């Protein structure tokens, strides 16, 4: 089942599925901020490095299970399965959008 999501959010998860760390940064504004595992990554180079590091640390796949708008934001809940302790887990992806790009992403349990 396809879950309706804004284009930049859909592109983020498509890039995630294909391990495309270069394309994933194209989803973000130049000064975007990503917060994941209590670390903050700002700017496209930092976001590319964050995603490359995450993909190198563990093989995993994210499957969005729901997407809900919350004002100017969108909350996506994703099932993350892979070769890491505790797999699978459900994570919350809170996206801030600016036009056709993501300006912020906070990932939490």
C-alpha positions in Angstrom: 0.0 0.0 0.0 1.3 3.4 -1.0 1.2 6.0 1.8 0.6 9.6 0.6 3.5 11.8 1.4 4.8 15.2 0.1 7.3 14.8 -2.8 10.5 15.5 -0.8 9.5 13.1 1.9 8.7 10.4 -0.6 12.1 11.0 -2.3 13.8 10.7 1.0 12.4 7.2 1.6 13.0 6.2 -2.0 16.7 7.3 -1.7 16.9 5.4 1.7 15.6 2.2 0.0 18.3 2.4 -2.7 21.1 3.4 -0.4 21.6 6.5 -2.5 23.5 8.8 -0.1 24.1 11.4 -2.8 20.5 11.7 -3.9 19.2 11.7 -0.3 20.9 15.1 0.3 19.0 16.5 -2.7 15.9 16.2 -0.6 17.2 18.9 1.8 17.6 22.7 1.8 21.3 23.8 1.9 21.1 24.6 5.6 18.9 21.8 6.7 19.3 20.2 10.1 19.0 16.5 10.9 18.9 15.1 14.4 19.4 11.4 14.9 20.6 9.4 17.8 21.2 12.6 19.8 23.5 14.0 17.2 22.8 17.0 15.0 24.0 17.3 11.4 23.7 20.6 9.5 24.2 21.3 5.9 24.3 19.0 2.8 27.8 17.7 3.4 27.1 16.8 7.0 23.8 15.1 6.0 25.5 13.0 3.3 28.2 12.0 5.8 25.6 11.1 8.4 23.7 8.9 6.0 26.8 7.2 4.6 27.9 6.5 8.2 24.5 5.0 9.1 24.5 2.8 6.1 28.0 1.6 6.7 27.3 0.8 10.4 24.3 -1.6 9.7 22.3 -2.9 6.8 18.7 -1.8 7.3 15.5 -1.1 5.5 12.9 1.5 6.4 9.2 0.9 5.5 6.9 3.8 6.2 3.7 2.6 7.9 1.9 6.0 8.4 2.2 9.6 7.5 0.3 12.4 9.2 0.5 16.2 8.7 1.1 18.2 11.9 0.7 21.8 10.9 3.7 22.7 8.6 5.3 19.4 9.5 4.7 15.8 8.6 5.2 12.8 10.9 6.1 9.5 9.3 6.3 6.4 11.4 8.6 3.8 9.9 9.4 0.2 10.6 13.2 -0.2 10.5 14.5 -3.8 10.1 18.1 -4.8 9.7 21.2 -6.4 11.2 21.3 -4.4 14.5 20.3 -5.2 18.0 16.6 -4.9 18.7 15.5 -5.1 15.1 12.8 -4.4 14.1 12.0 -1.0 15.6 9.4 1.6 15.0 10.9 5.1 14.5 9.3 8.6 14.2 10.5 10.8 11.4 9.4 14.4 11.9 9.9 16.4 8.7 9.9 20.2 8.4 9.3 21.3 4.9 10.4 24.5 3.0 8.9 24.6 -0.5 9.9 21.4 -2.3 12.7 20.5 0.2 13.2 19.2 3.7 14.5 21.9 6.1 14.6 19.7 9.2 14.3 16.1 10.2 14.2 14.7 13.7 14.3 10.9 14.1 13.3 9.4 17.4 12.0 6.2 18.9 
